[in-house]
Each structure stands twice: as C-alpha cells, then as structure tokens.
Amino acid sequence: LEGCFYTIFTPFSEDESIDYESLENYLNSLYRQGARRFYAMAYNSRYSQLKHSEIRELNEFCICYLKKLNIENIVIVGVPIHCSTNETIEFVQHAKDVGADLVSLIVREKYFSDDQILDHFSQVGRCTNMPILVHEMPFLSGFDGNQMHWPKSLMMSLPNIPQIIALKEDAKDFEITKTALELEPRIRVIIAGI
C-alpha cells in the first residue's frame, strides 16, 4: 500500500442512474496513465446518492473491471455511509467474494465510546477476515451532538484489531494526521492529496 491511490468518481446519467460507460472510460484513462491503485470511497464515489443495491453493484463493477484490466491492480471499495454492523458484514463479504483487496469502513454513527467503535471494526474483521481500511473522519458526539475528532485513545487502539491494515486520515487537522502517522508501521496511512 504505497504510492498514489486514485479515487473512483461515480458518473451519473441524466436519469440519475450510474453511467457505467463513462465510468469504464474514466477507469481506462487512469489505468492507461499508470494508475494501479483505486479507491471507491463513501463520499467521493457518491454512496450517499445511491441505494444500497446500487453500491453493491458499483463495487462489483469496479472490482471486476479493474481486475480484468490487470489482476495486480489494488482495488479498495467501501460500504454504505449509514448501516448496521450486520449489513456492513454483508457488504464486506460481498466485496471479498468478488475480489476486492481491501474494504473501507466508515462509521457515521454518533460516538459514545471507544469500545462502541472498536467493537464494530472488530466484529466485521472477525466475521469476514477481510483486510480493513478505516476511513477516519470527525464524529458527531452522542452526548452533545457537536462535531468531534477521534480521541487519540481510539486511534491508538486500532492496531489491536488484526484485520485493520490501513487508515484513511480525513480529519483535515494536522495534529490528528500526526497522531495517525504514529500508529504502528503495519497500518498504512492514506492522506488526502492536493
């Protein structure tokens, strides 16, 4: 997990369906220019604009198409922005079954405790044994509804879950980025590009 990862942007047709022809052209263009690492993520890939069935279809298309271009391509796909742990497990298992290399997990539930968040990641990891990329971005506090950054204790506990191998640091705060970079070396950190 070294080098640049390229966002998979989801194009839409006028009827608001996914424009798979444009998506194929976009992925081909990236690949022809040397891209070998691709990332369909919750926000850039517009998961919030899709039904859960469309997310699953988009993930499968991207995985299969990119692996057909080159089996060595690294493909990361995500799960819906809001769903239960059990549904997350179903999405992760589907991504694993169709050949994803990693799955990006984002938790948009309100934060109440480190254990709440760690239990989610741990259960997904145990049930699927799929490599996990944690998409870290600010939570809403379950206590006062205000936006909050991840507590350092939570971030530093991620290495305790063996399936977590990467972190997408998305707090856009230099101190949080520094904390992320202090994680043990087996957890790779992806930060936003310019």
C-alpha positions in Angstrom: 0.0 0.0 0.0 2.5 2.6 -1.2 2.1 5.3 -3.7 -0.9 7.2 -5.0 -4.4 5.9 -4.8 -6.9 7.2 -7.3 -10.5 8.0 -6.4 -13.2 6.3 -8.3 -15.7 9.1 -9.0 -19.2 7.8 -9.9 -20.6 9.4 -13.0 -24.4 9.6 -13.4 -26.7 9.7 -16.5 -29.5 12.2 -16.8 -31.9 9.8 -15.3 -29.7 9.6 -12.2 -28.6 6.0 -12.8 -24.9 5.2 -12.7 -23.3 5.9 -16.1 -21.2 2.7 -16.4 -19.9 3.6 -19.9 -18.4 6.8 -18.6 -17.1 5.0 -15.5 -15.4 2.5 -17.7 -13.8 5.3 -19.8 -12.6 7.0 -16.6 -11.1 3.8 -15.2 -9.4 3.1 -18.5 -8.0 6.6 -18.7 -6.5 6.3 -15.2 -5.1 2.9 -16.0 -3.5 3.9 -19.3 -1.8 6.8 -17.5 -0.2 4.4 -15.0 -2.7 4.1 -12.1 -2.7 0.7 -10.4 -4.4 1.6 -7.1 -8.0 2.5 -7.0 -10.3 3.5 -4.2 -14.2 3.8 -4.2 -14.9 5.7 -1.1 -18.1 6.8 0.7 -18.2 10.4 -0.3 -16.1 10.8 -3.5 -17.8 7.8 -5.0 -21.2 9.4 -4.1 -22.5 6.4 -2.0 -24.9 8.8 -0.3 -26.7 9.2 -3.7 -27.1 5.5 -4.2 -29.4 2.8 -3.0 -27.6 0.0 -1.1 -28.2 -2.3 -4.1 -26.5 0.3 -6.4 -23.5 0.5 -4.0 -23.1 -3.3 -4.2 -23.4 -3.2 -8.0 -20.9 -0.3 -8.3 -18.4 -2.1 -6.1 -18.7 -5.3 -8.0 -18.3 -3.5 -11.4 -15.2 -1.6 -10.2 -13.5 -4.7 -8.7 -14.2 -6.9 -11.7 -13.4 -4.4 -14.3 -10.1 -3.2 -12.7 -9.0 -6.8 -12.0 -9.8 -7.7 -15.7 -7.5 -4.8 -16.8 -4.8 -6.1 -14.5 -5.1 -8.7 -11.8 -2.3 -6.9 -9.9 -4.4 -3.7 -9.6 -5.3 -2.9 -6.0 -9.0 -2.1 -5.5 -10.5 -0.7 -2.4 -14.3 -0.4 -2.1 -16.5 0.9 0.7 -19.7 0.2 2.4 -22.8 2.5 2.8 -22.3 5.6 4.9 -25.1 4.5 7.3 -25.8 0.9 8.0 -25.7 -1.6 10.8 -22.7 -3.8 11.7 -24.5 -6.8 10.3 -25.2 -5.1 7.0 -21.6 -3.9 6.9 -20.5 -7.5 7.3 -22.7 -8.5 4.3 -21.1 -5.7 2.1 -17.6 -6.7 3.2 -18.2 -10.3 2.4 -19.6 -9.4 -1.0 -16.6 -7.3 -1.8 -14.3 -10.1 -0.6 -16.1 -12.7 -2.7 -15.8 -10.6 -5.9 -12.1 -9.9 -5.4 -11.6 -6.6 -3.5 -8.2 -6.2 -1.9 -9.4 -4.0 1.0 -12.7 -2.7 2.2 -13.0 0.9 3.5 -15.2 1.2 6.6 -16.7 4.5 7.7 -18.6 4.9 10.9 -21.1 7.8 10.8 -23.0 6.7 13.9 -22.7 9.1 16.8 -19.7 8.5 19.0 -20.3 7.4 22.6 -17.2 5.4 23.5 -14.0 3.9 22.0 -15.4 0.4 22.7 -18.5 1.1 20.6 -16.4 1.9 17.5 -13.8 -0.8 18.1 -16.4 -3.4 18.6 -17.9 -2.6 15.2 -14.5 -2.9 13.4 -13.6 -6.0 15.4 -16.8 -7.8 14.7 -16.5 -7.0 10.9 -12.9 -8.2 11.0 -13.7 -11.5 12.8 -16.7 -12.4 10.7 -15.0 -11.7 7.3 -11.3 -11.9 7.8 -11.0 -9.2 5.2 -8.3 -6.5 5.3 -9.8 -3.3 6.5 -9.0 0.3 5.8 -10.6 2.5 8.4 -11.9 5.8 7.0 -11.4 8.2 9.9 -13.3 11.4 9.9 -14.9 13.5 12.6 -17.8 12.1 14.5 -20.9 13.7 16.0 -20.8 13.4 19.7 -23.5 11.2 21.2 -23.5 13.4 24.2 -24.0 16.9 22.8 -24.3 16.5 19.0 -21.2 18.6 18.3 -18.7 17.5 15.8 -15.6 15.9 17.4 -12.3 14.5 16.3 -11.4 10.9 17.1 -10.0 10.6 20.6 -6.3 9.7 20.5 -7.1 6.6 22.6 -9.4 5.3 19.9 -6.9 5.8 17.1 -4.1 4.3 19.0 -6.3 1.2 19.7 -6.8 0.4 16.0 -3.7 -1.9 15.8 -5.3 -4.2 18.3 -7.7 -5.4 15.5 -5.5 -7.6 13.3 -7.6 -7.1 10.1 -7.1 -3.3 10.2 -4.1 -2.7 7.9 -4.7 0.9 6.7 -6.3 4.2 7.8 -7.7 7.0 5.5 -7.0 10.0 7.6 -9.7 12.5 6.8 -9.9 14.9 9.8 -8.1 17.6 7.8 -6.3 18.6 11.0 -2.5 18.5 11.2 -2.4 17.2 14.9 -4.8 14.3 14.0 -2.6 13.5 11.0 0.5 13.4 13.2 -1.3 11.0 15.6 -2.3 8.8 12.7 1.3 8.7 11.5 2.4 7.5 15.0 0.4 4.2 14.5 2.5 1.1 14.3 4.1 0.6 10.9 1.9 -2.3 9.7 -1.0 0.2 9.5 -0.5 2.3 6.3 -1.9 5.8 6.4 -3.6 7.4 3.4 -3.9 11.1 3.5 -5.7 13.4 1.0 -3.9 14.7 -1.9 -3.8 18.3 -3.2 
